């Protein structure tokens, strides 16, 4: 009877344990939900091509647009680079 009680207690305790999240996330994980515009930035498209004085717009962790000397969208937080 005592052995059965220990087994039940052990099984009950296992139900409360949770494993740690150790597997990698594919891509960039960013949980911020803001709307940002980086102005005056130098954006490198590849090894030879770059854009000077560009505006990089990021919304909900994803790049929305990259324009040369573009305007800041309404509602975006402007960060001067």
PyMOL Python script that loads the backbone (N, CA, C, O; Angstrom):
from pymol import cmd

cmd.read_pdbstr("""\
ATOM      1  N   UNK A   1       0.825  -1.199   0.000  1.00  0.00           N
ATOM      2  CA  UNK A   1       0.000   0.000   0.000  1.00  0.00           C
ATOM      3  C   UNK A   1       0.865   1.257   0.000  1.00  0.00           C
ATOM      4  O   UNK A   1       0.569   2.229  -0.694  1.00  0.00           O
ATOM      5  N   UNK A   2       1.942   1.221   0.792  1.00  0.00           N
ATOM      6  CA  UNK A   2       2.834   2.367   0.879  1.00  0.00           C
ATOM      7  C   UNK A   2       3.534   2.592  -0.463  1.00  0.00           C
ATOM      8  O   UNK A   2       3.747   3.732  -0.873  1.00  0.00           O
ATOM      9  N   UNK A   3       3.888   1.499  -1.142  1.00  0.00           N
ATOM     10  CA  UNK A   3       4.549   1.590  -2.434  1.00  0.00           C
ATOM     11  C   UNK A   3       3.599   2.202  -3.474  1.00  0.00           C
ATOM     12  O   UNK A   3       4.028   3.008  -4.299  1.00  0.00           O
ATOM     13  N   UNK A   4       2.337   1.832  -3.442  1.00  0.00           N
ATOM     14  CA  UNK A   4       1.342   2.372  -4.359  1.00  0.00           C
ATOM     15  C   UNK A   4       1.132   3.873  -4.114  1.00  0.00           C
ATOM     16  O   UNK A   4       0.922   4.637  -5.056  1.00  0.00           O
ATOM     17  N   UNK A   5       1.191   4.275  -2.875  1.00  0.00           N
ATOM     18  CA  UNK A   5       1.044   5.694  -2.524  1.00  0.00           C
ATOM     19  C   UNK A   5       2.224   6.502  -3.074  1.00  0.00           C
ATOM     20  O   UNK A   5       2.031   7.600  -3.597  1.00  0.00           O
ATOM     21  N   UNK A   6       3.434   5.969  -2.961  1.00  0.00           N
ATOM     22  CA  UNK A   6       4.618   6.650  -3.499  1.00  0.00           C
ATOM     23  C   UNK A   6       4.560   6.751  -5.028  1.00  0.00           C
ATOM     24  O   UNK A   6       4.942   7.773  -5.597  1.00  0.00           O
ATOM     25  N   UNK A   7       4.093   5.717  -5.673  1.00  0.00           N
ATOM     26  CA  UNK A   7       3.974   5.736  -7.133  1.00  0.00           C
ATOM     27  C   UNK A   7       2.959   6.799  -7.556  1.00  0.00           C
ATOM     28  O   UNK A   7       3.210   7.555  -8.495  1.00  0.00           O
ATOM     29  N   UNK A   8       1.827   6.862  -6.875  1.00  0.00           N
ATOM     30  CA  UNK A   8       0.816   7.859  -7.199  1.00  0.00           C
ATOM     31  C   UNK A   8       1.340   9.277  -6.958  1.00  0.00           C
ATOM     32  O   UNK A   8       1.096  10.172  -7.766  1.00  0.00           O
ATOM     33  N   UNK A   9       2.052   9.482  -5.858  1.00  0.00           N
ATOM     34  CA  UNK A   9       2.633  10.785  -5.547  1.00  0.00           C
ATOM     35  C   UNK A   9       3.678  11.177  -6.597  1.00  0.00           C
ATOM     36  O   UNK A   9       3.758  12.340  -6.994  1.00  0.00           O
ATOM     37  N   UNK A  10       4.471  10.211  -7.041  1.00  0.00           N
ATOM     38  CA  UNK A  10       5.481  10.467  -8.070  1.00  0.00           C
ATOM     39  C   UNK A  10       4.818  10.862  -9.394  1.00  0.00           C
ATOM     40  O   UNK A  10       5.250  11.813 -10.045  1.00  0.00           O
ATOM     41  N   UNK A  11       3.782  10.141  -9.785  1.00  0.00           N
ATOM     42  CA  UNK A  11       3.075  10.467 -11.021  1.00  0.00           C
ATOM     43  C   UNK A  11       2.382  11.826 -10.930  1.00  0.00           C
ATOM     44  O   UNK A  11       2.329  12.562 -11.915  1.00  0.00           O
ATOM     45  N   UNK A  12       1.862  12.156  -9.773  1.00  0.00           N
ATOM     46  CA  UNK A  12       1.239  13.459  -9.565  1.00  0.00           C
ATOM     47  C   UNK A  12       2.271  14.583  -9.663  1.00  0.00           C
ATOM     48  O   UNK A  12       1.990  15.638 -10.231  1.00  0.00           O
ATOM     49  N   UNK A  13       3.464  14.357  -9.111  1.00  0.00           N
ATOM     50  CA  UNK A  13       4.531  15.369  -9.147  1.00  0.00           C
ATOM     51  C   UNK A  13       5.042  15.576 -10.573  1.00  0.00           C
ATOM     52  O   UNK A  13       5.396  16.697 -10.938  1.00  0.00           O
ATOM     53  N   UNK A  14       5.086  14.531 -11.375  1.00  0.00           N
ATOM     54  CA  UNK A  14       5.540  14.657 -12.768  1.00  0.00           C
ATOM     55  C   UNK A  14       4.579  15.544 -13.558  1.00  0.00           C
ATOM     56  O   UNK A  14       5.005  16.264 -14.461  1.00  0.00           O
ATOM     57  N   UNK A  15       3.311  15.501 -13.234  1.00  0.00           N
ATOM     58  CA  UNK A  15       2.330  16.329 -13.932  1.00  0.00           C
ATOM     59  C   UNK A  15       2.576  17.819 -13.747  1.00  0.00           C
ATOM     60  O   UNK A  15       2.177  18.617 -14.595  1.00  0.00           O
ATOM     61  N   UNK A  16       3.220  18.206 -12.663  1.00  0.00           N
ATOM     62  CA  UNK A  16       3.497  19.612 -12.398  1.00  0.00           C
ATOM     63  C   UNK A  16       4.782  20.095 -13.051  1.00  0.00           C
ATOM     64  O   UNK A  16       4.994  21.302 -13.174  1.00  0.00           O
ATOM     65  N   UNK A  17       5.628  19.192 -13.464  1.00  0.00           N
ATOM     66  CA  UNK A  17       6.892  19.586 -14.073  1.00  0.00           C
ATOM     67  C   UNK A  17       6.677  19.973 -15.528  1.00  0.00           C
ATOM     68  O   UNK A  17       5.858  19.377 -16.227  1.00  0.00           O
ATOM     69  N   UNK A  18       7.421  20.977 -15.975  1.00  0.00           N
ATOM     70  CA  UNK A  18       7.348  21.392 -17.369  1.00  0.00           C
ATOM     71  C   UNK A  18       8.763  21.471 -17.908  1.00  0.00           C
ATOM     72  O   UNK A  18       9.687  21.878 -17.203  1.00  0.00           O
ATOM     73  N   UNK A  19       8.925  21.080 -19.157  1.00  0.00           N
ATOM     74  CA  UNK A  19      10.237  21.101 -19.776  1.00  0.00           C
ATOM     75  C   UNK A  19      10.586  22.521 -20.212  1.00  0.00           C
ATOM     76  O   UNK A  19       9.711  23.329 -20.523  1.00  0.00           O
ATOM     77  N   UNK A  20      11.878  22.800 -20.226  1.00  0.00           N
ATOM     78  CA  UNK A  20      12.365  24.097 -20.675  1.00  0.00           C
ATOM     79  C   UNK A  20      12.364  24.151 -22.199  1.00  0.00           C
ATOM     80  O   UNK A  20      12.622  23.141 -22.855  1.00  0.00           O
ATOM     81  N   UNK A  21      12.080  25.306 -22.761  1.00  0.00           N
ATOM     82  CA  UNK A  21      12.048  25.512 -24.205  1.00  0.00           C
ATOM     83  C   UNK A  21      13.486  25.646 -24.711  1.00  0.00           C
ATOM     84  O   UNK A  21      14.075  26.721 -24.601  1.00  0.00           O
ATOM     85  N   UNK A  22      14.064  24.567 -25.267  1.00  0.00           N
ATOM     86  CA  UNK A  22      15.468  24.611 -25.658  1.00  0.00           C
ATOM     87  C   UNK A  22      15.698  24.525 -27.156  1.00  0.00           C
ATOM     88  O   UNK A  22      16.838  24.645 -27.606  1.00  0.00           O
ATOM     89  N   UNK A  23      14.651  24.321 -27.938  1.00  0.00           N
ATOM     90  CA  UNK A  23      14.859  24.192 -29.369  1.00  0.00           C
ATOM     91  C   UNK A  23      14.982  25.579 -30.005  1.00  0.00           C
ATOM     92  O   UNK A  23      14.359  26.525 -29.523  1.00  0.00           O
ATOM     93  N   UNK A  24      15.772  25.724 -31.076  1.00  0.00           N
ATOM     94  CA  UNK A  24      15.982  27.045 -31.679  1.00  0.00           C
ATOM     95  C   UNK A  24      14.761  27.509 -32.472  1.00  0.00           C
ATOM     96  O   UNK A  24      13.968  26.701 -32.956  1.00  0.00           O
ATOM     97  N   UNK A  25      14.634  28.819 -32.589  1.00  0.00           N
ATOM     98  CA  UNK A  25      13.572  29.422 -33.375  1.00  0.00           C
ATOM     99  C   UNK A  25      14.136  29.784 -34.737  1.00  0.00           C
ATOM    100  O   UNK A  25      15.177  30.437 -34.820  1.00  0.00           O
ATOM    101  N   UNK A  26      13.472  29.375 -35.800  1.00  0.00           N
ATOM    102  CA  UNK A  26      13.932  29.720 -37.144  1.00  0.00           C
ATOM    103  C   UNK A  26      13.689  31.198 -37.398  1.00  0.00           C
ATOM    104  O   UNK A  26      12.597  31.706 -37.143  1.00  0.00           O
ATOM    105  N   UNK A  27      14.710  31.890 -37.900  1.00  0.00           N
ATOM    106  CA  UNK A  27      14.579  33.311 -38.183  1.00  0.00           C
ATOM    107  C   UNK A  27      14.834  34.141 -36.942  1.00  0.00           C
ATOM    108  O   UNK A  27      15.308  33.637 -35.923  1.00  0.00           O
ATOM    109  N   UNK A  28      14.517  35.407 -37.040  1.00  0.00           N
ATOM    110  CA  UNK A  28      14.729  36.338 -35.943  1.00  0.00           C
ATOM    111  C   UNK A  28      13.452  36.409 -35.121  1.00  0.00           C
ATOM    112  O   UNK A  28      12.372  36.673 -35.649  1.00  0.00           O
ATOM    113  N   UNK A  29      13.589  36.174 -33.838  1.00  0.00           N
ATOM    114  CA  UNK A  29      12.422  36.225 -32.965  1.00  0.00           C
ATOM    115  C   UNK A  29      12.424  37.564 -32.237  1.00  0.00           C
ATOM    116  O   UNK A  29      13.331  37.860 -31.458  1.00  0.00           O
ATOM    117  N   UNK A  30      11.412  38.356 -32.499  1.00  0.00           N
ATOM    118  CA  UNK A  30      11.273  39.658 -31.861  1.00  0.00           C
ATOM    119  C   UNK A  30       9.801  39.844 -31.523  1.00  0.00           C
ATOM    120  O   UNK A  30       8.957  39.924 -32.416  1.00  0.00           O
ATOM    121  N   UNK A  31       9.502  39.912 -30.244  1.00  0.00           N
ATOM    122  CA  UNK A  31       8.103  39.969 -29.833  1.00  0.00           C
ATOM    123  C   UNK A  31       7.588  41.403 -29.697  1.00  0.00           C
ATOM    124  O   UNK A  31       6.441  41.600 -29.295  1.00  0.00           O
ATOM    125  N   UNK A  32       8.400  42.404 -30.021  1.00  0.00           N
ATOM    126  CA  UNK A  32       7.925  43.782 -29.943  1.00  0.00           C
ATOM    127  C   UNK A  32       6.941  44.054 -31.081  1.00  0.00           C
ATOM    128  O   UNK A  32       7.135  43.583 -32.201  1.00  0.00           O
ATOM    129  N   UNK A  33       5.910  44.798 -30.795  1.00  0.00           N
ATOM    130  CA  UNK A  33       4.878  45.041 -31.798  1.00  0.00           C
ATOM    131  C   UNK A  33       4.851  46.500 -32.243  1.00  0.00           C
ATOM    132  O   UNK A  33       3.804  47.004 -32.651  1.00  0.00           O
ATOM    133  N   UNK A  34       5.987  47.178 -32.168  1.00  0.00           N
ATOM    134  CA  UNK A  34       6.024  48.593 -32.519  1.00  0.00           C
ATOM    135  C   UNK A  34       6.157  48.835 -34.007  1.00  0.00           C
ATOM    136  O   UNK A  34       6.268  47.908 -34.810  1.00  0.00           O
ATOM    137  N   UNK A  35       6.142  50.125 -34.350  1.00  0.00           N
ATOM    138  CA  UNK A  35       6.264  50.585 -35.730  1.00  0.00           C
ATOM    139  C   UNK A  35       7.397  51.608 -35.721  1.00  0.00           C
ATOM    140  O   UNK A  35       7.242  52.698 -35.170  1.00  0.00           O
ATOM    141  N   UNK A  36       8.535  51.265 -36.327  1.00  0.00           N
ATOM    142  CA  UNK A  36       9.736  52.082 -36.252  1.00  0.00           C
ATOM    143  C   UNK A  36      10.174  52.508 -37.641  1.00  0.00           C
ATOM    144  O   UNK A  36       9.988  51.774 -38.612  1.00  0.00           O
ATOM    145  N   UNK A  37      10.766  53.718 -37.736  1.00  0.00           N
ATOM    146  CA  UNK A  37      11.345  54.211 -38.983  1.00  0.00           C
ATOM    147  C   UNK A  37      12.746  54.722 -38.667  1.00  0.00           C
ATOM    148  O   UNK A  37      12.908  55.689 -37.923  1.00  0.00           O
ATOM    149  N   UNK A  38      13.756  54.070 -39.234  1.00  0.00           N
ATOM    150  CA  UNK A  38      15.144  54.485 -39.057  1.00  0.00           C
ATOM    151  C   UNK A  38      15.508  55.381 -40.234  1.00  0.00           C
ATOM    152  O   UNK A  38      15.552  54.921 -41.375  1.00  0.00           O
ATOM    153  N   UNK A  39      15.771  56.665 -39.962  1.00  0.00           N
ATOM    154  CA  UNK A  39      16.061  57.620 -41.025  1.00  0.00           C
ATOM    155  C   UNK A  39      17.543  57.954 -41.053  1.00  0.00           C
ATOM    156  O   UNK A  39      18.226  57.873 -40.032  1.00  0.00           O
ATOM    157  N   UNK A  40      18.037  58.330 -42.229  1.00  0.00           N
ATOM    158  CA  UNK A  40      19.442  58.697 -42.384  1.00  0.00           C
ATOM    159  C   UNK A  40      20.380  57.509 -42.260  1.00  0.00           C
ATOM    160  O   UNK A  40      21.547  57.676 -41.904  1.00  0.00           O
ATOM    161  N   UNK A  41      19.895  56.329 -42.543  1.00  0.00           N
ATOM    162  CA  UNK A  41      20.678  55.105 -42.364  1.00  0.00           C
ATOM    163  C   UNK A  41      21.418  54.750 -43.655  1.00  0.00           C
ATOM    164  O   UNK A  41      21.007  55.146 -44.746  1.00  0.00           O
ATOM    165  N   UNK A  42      22.503  54.006 -43.518  1.00  0.00           N
ATOM    166  CA  UNK A  42      23.196  53.416 -44.654  1.00  0.00           C
ATOM    167  C   UNK A  42      22.823  51.943 -44.686  1.00  0.00           C
ATOM    168  O   UNK A  42      23.180  51.189 -43.781  1.00  0.00           O
ATOM    169  N   UNK A  43      22.104  51.530 -45.732  1.00  0.00           N
ATOM    170  CA  UNK A  43      21.609  50.162 -45.851  1.00  0.00           C
ATOM    171  C   UNK A  43      22.438  49.462 -46.925  1.00  0.00           C
ATOM    172  O   UNK A  43      22.530  49.940 -48.055  1.00  0.00           O
ATOM    173  N   UNK A  44      23.038  48.331 -46.567  1.00  0.00           N
ATOM    174  CA  UNK A  44      23.835  47.534 -47.502  1.00  0.00           C
ATOM    175  C   UNK A  44      22.973  46.398 -48.037  1.00  0.00           C
ATOM    176  O   UNK A  44      22.564  45.511 -47.287  1.00  0.00           O
ATOM    177  N   UNK A  45      22.699  46.431 -49.338  1.00  0.00           N
ATOM    178  CA  UNK A  45      21.872  45.405 -49.967  1.00  0.00           C
ATOM    179  C   UNK A  45      22.667  44.138 -50.229  1.00  0.00           C
ATOM    180  O   UNK A  45      22.163  43.034 -50.019  1.00  0.00           O
ATOM    181  N   UNK A  46      23.908  44.286 -50.686  1.00  0.00           N
ATOM    182  CA  UNK A  46      24.819  43.163 -50.889  1.00  0.00           C
ATOM    183  C   UNK A  46      26.245  43.694 -50.763  1.00  0.00           C
ATOM    184  O   UNK A  46      26.447  44.800 -50.261  1.00  0.00           O
ATOM    185  N   UNK A  47      27.229  42.929 -51.210  1.00  0.00           N
ATOM    186  CA  UNK A  47      28.627  43.319 -51.047  1.00  0.00           C
ATOM    187  C   UNK A  47      29.024  44.576 -51.796  1.00  0.00           C
ATOM    188  O   UNK A  47      29.924  45.293 -51.357  1.00  0.00           O
ATOM    189  N   UNK A  48      28.373  44.861 -52.919  1.00  0.00           N
ATOM    190  CA  UNK A  48      28.750  46.020 -53.717  1.00  0.00           C
ATOM    191  C   UNK A  48      27.721  47.150 -53.677  1.00  0.00           C
ATOM    192  O   UNK A  48      28.071  48.289 -53.987  1.00  0.00           O
ATOM    193  N   UNK A  49      26.495  46.887 -53.316  1.00  0.00           N
ATOM    194  CA  UNK A  49      25.429  47.880 -53.393  1.00  0.00           C
ATOM    195  C   UNK A  49      25.039  48.355 -52.003  1.00  0.00           C
ATOM    196  O   UNK A  49      24.804  47.550 -51.102  1.00  0.00           O
ATOM    197  N   UNK A  50      24.972  49.668 -51.840  1.00  0.00           N
ATOM    198  CA  UNK A  50      24.507  50.241 -50.576  1.00  0.00           C
ATOM    199  C   UNK A  50      23.686  51.491 -50.874  1.00  0.00           C
ATOM    200  O   UNK A  50      23.849  52.116 -51.921  1.00  0.00           O
ATOM    201  N   UNK A  51      22.805  51.846 -49.947  1.00  0.00           N
ATOM    202  CA  UNK A  51      21.950  53.022 -50.079  1.00  0.00           C
ATOM    203  C   UNK A  51      22.313  53.995 -48.967  1.00  0.00           C
ATOM    204  O   UNK A  51      22.261  53.642 -47.789  1.00  0.00           O
ATOM    205  N   UNK A  52      22.677  55.212 -49.333  1.00  0.00           N
ATOM    206  CA  UNK A  52      22.995  56.256 -48.353  1.00  0.00           C
ATOM    207  C   UNK A  52      21.734  57.052 -48.039  1.00  0.00           C
ATOM    208  O   UNK A  52      20.867  57.212 -48.899  1.00  0.00           O
ATOM    209  N   UNK A  53      21.632  57.548 -46.816  1.00  0.00           N
ATOM    210  CA  UNK A  53      20.520  58.390 -46.370  1.00  0.00           C
ATOM    211  C   UNK A  53      19.171  57.717 -46.662  1.00  0.00           C
ATOM    212  O   UNK A  53      18.259  58.348 -47.195  1.00  0.00           O
ATOM    213  N   UNK A  54      19.059  56.456 -46.314  1.00  0.00           N
ATOM    214  CA  UNK A  54      17.838  55.681 -46.573  1.00  0.00           C
ATOM    215  C   UNK A  54      16.931  55.685 -45.347  1.00  0.00           C
ATOM    216  O   UNK A  54      17.362  55.986 -44.234  1.00  0.00           O
ATOM    217  N   UNK A  55      15.680  55.347 -45.577  1.00  0.00           N
ATOM    218  CA  UNK A  55      14.703  55.195 -44.506  1.00  0.00           C
ATOM    219  C   UNK A  55      14.278  53.725 -44.463  1.00  0.00           C
ATOM    220  O   UNK A  55      13.767  53.182 -45.442  1.00  0.00           O
ATOM    221  N   UNK A  56      14.498  53.103 -43.320  1.00  0.00           N
ATOM    222  CA  UNK A  56      14.163  51.694 -43.107  1.00  0.00           C
ATOM    223  C   UNK A  56      12.961  51.638 -42.182  1.00  0.00           C
ATOM    224  O   UNK A  56      13.030  52.118 -41.050  1.00  0.00           O
ATOM    225  N   UNK A  57      11.859  51.057 -42.645  1.00  0.00           N
ATOM    226  CA  UNK A  57      10.620  50.982 -41.856  1.00  0.00           C
ATOM    227  C   UNK A  57      10.411  49.548 -41.410  1.00  0.00           C
ATOM    228  O   UNK A  57      10.403  48.624 -42.223  1.00  0.00           O
ATOM    229  N   UNK A  58      10.240  49.372 -40.091  1.00  0.00           N
ATOM    230  CA  UNK A  58      10.016  48.055 -39.490  1.00  0.00           C
ATOM    231  C   UNK A  58       8.704  48.102 -38.715  1.00  0.00           C
ATOM    232  O   UNK A  58       8.483  48.996 -37.898  1.00  0.00           O
ATOM    233  N   UNK A  59       7.837  47.126 -38.984  1.00  0.00           N
ATOM    234  CA  UNK A  59       6.551  47.054 -38.280  1.00  0.00           C
ATOM    235  C   UNK A  59       6.336  45.632 -37.806  1.00  0.00           C
ATOM    236  O   UNK A  59       6.388  44.688 -38.594  1.00  0.00           O
ATOM    237  N   UNK A  60       6.094  45.484 -36.506  1.00  0.00           N
ATOM    238  CA  UNK A  60       5.855  44.190 -35.858  1.00  0.00           C
ATOM    239  C   UNK A  60       6.992  43.211 -36.127  1.00  0.00           C
ATOM    240  O   UNK A  60       6.752  42.029 -36.372  1.00  0.00           O
ATOM    241  N   UNK A  61       8.237  43.706 -36.081  1.00  0.00           N
ATOM    242  CA  UNK A  61       9.412  42.853 -36.219  1.00  0.00           C
ATOM    243  C   UNK A  61       9.774  42.474 -37.637  1.00  0.00           C
ATOM    244  O   UNK A  61      10.667  41.649 -37.832  1.00  0.00           O
ATOM    245  N   UNK A  62       9.113  43.045 -38.643  1.00  0.00           N
ATOM    246  CA  UNK A  62       9.391  42.709 -40.040  1.00  0.00           C
ATOM    247  C   UNK A  62       9.687  43.975 -40.823  1.00  0.00           C
ATOM    248  O   UNK A  62       9.094  45.023 -40.567  1.00  0.00           O
ATOM    249  N   UNK A  63      10.613  43.878 -41.785  1.00  0.00           N
ATOM    250  CA  UNK A  63      10.947  45.019 -42.631  1.00  0.00           C
ATOM    251  C   UNK A  63       9.800  45.263 -43.600  1.00  0.00           C
ATOM    252  O   UNK A  63       9.399  44.368 -44.345  1.00  0.00           O
ATOM    253  N   UNK A  64       9.278  46.486 -43.582  1.00  0.00           N
ATOM    254  CA  UNK A  64       8.166  46.847 -44.455  1.00  0.00           C
ATOM    255  C   UNK A  64       8.689  47.478 -45.736  1.00  0.00           C
ATOM    256  O   UNK A  64       8.261  47.115 -46.832  1.00  0.00           O
ATOM    257  N   UNK A  65       9.629  48.438 -45.599  1.00  0.00           N
ATOM    258  CA  UNK A  65      10.154  49.100 -46.788  1.00  0.00           C
ATOM    259  C   UNK A  65      11.526  49.687 -46.499  1.00  0.00           C
ATOM    260  O   UNK A  65      11.877  49.986 -45.358  1.00  0.00           O
ATOM    261  N   UNK A  66      12.291  49.841 -47.580  1.00  0.00           N
ATOM    262  CA  UNK A  66      13.579  50.529 -47.553  1.00  0.00           C
ATOM    263  C   UNK A  66      13.561  51.476 -48.739  1.00  0.00           C
ATOM    264  O   UNK A  66      13.513  51.040 -49.889  1.00  0.00           O
ATOM    265  N   UNK A  67      13.599  52.783 -48.456  1.00  0.00           N
ATOM    266  CA  UNK A  67      13.568  53.767 -49.523  1.00  0.00           C
ATOM    267  C   UNK A  67      14.698  54.764 -49.331  1.00  0.00           C
ATOM    268  O   UNK A  67      15.097  55.053 -48.203  1.00  0.00           O
ATOM    269  N   UNK A  68      15.211  55.287 -50.432  1.00  0.00           N
ATOM    270  CA  UNK A  68      16.273  56.295 -50.376  1.00  0.00           C
ATOM    271  C   UNK A  68      15.637  57.646 -50.102  1.00  0.00           C
ATOM    272  O   UNK A  68      14.919  58.182 -50.946  1.00  0.00           O
ATOM    273  N   UNK A  69      15.899  58.201 -48.915  1.00  0.00           N
ATOM    274  CA  UNK A  69      15.363  59.513 -48.561  1.00  0.00           C
ATOM    275  C   UNK A  69      13.856  59.546 -48.447  1.00  0.00           C
ATOM    276  O   UNK A  69      13.247  60.572 -48.751  1.00  0.00           O
ATOM    277  N   UNK A  70      13.235  58.470 -48.022  1.00  0.00           N
ATOM    278  CA  UNK A  70      11.776  58.391 -47.924  1.00  0.00           C
ATOM    279  C   UNK A  70      11.226  59.144 -46.735  1.00  0.00           C
ATOM    280  O   UNK A  70      11.971  59.667 -45.906  1.00  0.00           O
ATOM    281  N   UNK A  71       9.915  59.189 -46.669  1.00  0.00           N
ATOM    282  CA  UNK A  71       9.250  59.867 -45.565  1.00  0.00           C
ATOM    283  C   UNK A  71       8.893  58.862 -44.470  1.00  0.00           C
ATOM    284  O   UNK A  71       8.819  57.655 -44.700  1.00  0.00           O
ATOM    285  N   UNK A  72       8.677  59.397 -43.287  1.00  0.00           N
ATOM    286  CA  UNK A  72       8.324  58.568 -42.139  1.00  0.00           C
ATOM    287  C   UNK A  72       6.806  58.360 -42.146  1.00  0.00           C
ATOM    288  O   UNK A  72       6.059  59.337 -42.211  1.00  0.00           O
ATOM    289  N   UNK A  73       6.335  57.110 -42.080  1.00  0.00           N
ATOM    290  CA  UNK A  73       4.893  56.854 -42.058  1.00  0.00           C
ATOM    291  C   UNK A  73       4.256  57.388 -40.762  1.00  0.00           C
ATOM    292  O   UNK A  73       4.925  57.509 -39.736  1.00  0.00           O
ATOM    293  N   UNK A  74       2.989  57.696 -40.825  1.00  0.00           N
ATOM    294  CA  UNK A  74       2.289  58.177 -39.633  1.00  0.00           C
ATOM    295  C   UNK A  74       2.182  57.055 -38.613  1.00  0.00           C
ATOM    296  O   UNK A  74       1.897  55.907 -38.955  1.00  0.00           O
ATOM    297  N   UNK A  75       2.412  57.404 -37.369  1.00  0.00           N
ATOM    298  CA  UNK A  75       2.332  56.437 -36.290  1.00  0.00           C
ATOM    299  C   UNK A  75       3.620  55.694 -36.012  1.00  0.00           C
ATOM    300  O   UNK A  75       3.672  54.893 -35.078  1.00  0.00           O
ATOM    301  N   UNK A  76       4.665  55.934 -36.796  1.00  0.00           N
ATOM    302  CA  UNK A  76       5.944  55.247 -36.599  1.00  0.00           C
ATOM    303  C   UNK A  76       6.843  56.088 -35.690  1.00  0.00           C
ATOM    304  O   UNK A  76       6.812  57.318 -35.731  1.00  0.00           O
ATOM    305  N   UNK A  77       7.628  55.416 -34.885  1.00  0.00           N
ATOM    306  CA  UNK A  77       8.613  56.079 -34.045  1.00  0.00           C
ATOM    307  C   UNK A  77       9.851  56.312 -34.884  1.00  0.00           C
ATOM    308  O   UNK A  77      10.427  55.367 -35.424  1.00  0.00           O
ATOM    309  N   UNK A  78      10.267  57.577 -34.999  1.00  0.00           N
ATOM    310  CA  UNK A  78      11.404  57.921 -35.850  1.00  0.00           C
ATOM    311  C   UNK A  78      12.700  57.861 -35.049  1.00  0.00           C
ATOM    312  O   UNK A  78      12.818  58.470 -33.986  1.00  0.00           O
ATOM    313  N   UNK A  79      13.665  57.120 -35.575  1.00  0.00           N
ATOM    314  CA  UNK A  79      14.985  57.015 -34.961  1.00  0.00           C
ATOM    315  C   UNK A  79      16.001  57.487 -35.988  1.00  0.00           C
ATOM    316  O   UNK A  79      16.152  56.884 -37.051  1.00  0.00           O
ATOM    317  N   UNK A  80      16.705  58.585 -35.658  1.00  0.00           N
ATOM    318  CA  UNK A  80      17.682  59.165 -36.583  1.00  0.00           C
ATOM    319  C   UNK A  80      19.000  58.422 -36.441  1.00  0.00           C
ATOM    320  O   UNK A  80      19.585  58.374 -35.358  1.00  0.00           O
ATOM    321  N   UNK A  81      19.458  57.849 -37.534  1.00  0.00           N
ATOM    322  CA  UNK A  81      20.719  57.106 -37.521  1.00  0.00           C
ATOM    323  C   UNK A  81      21.864  57.997 -37.951  1.00  0.00           C
ATOM    324  O   UNK A  81      23.009  57.548 -38.004  1.00  0.00           O
TER     325      UNK A  81
END
""", "prot")
cmd.dss("prot")
cmd.show_as("cartoon", "prot")
cmd.util.cbc("prot")
cmd.orient("prot")
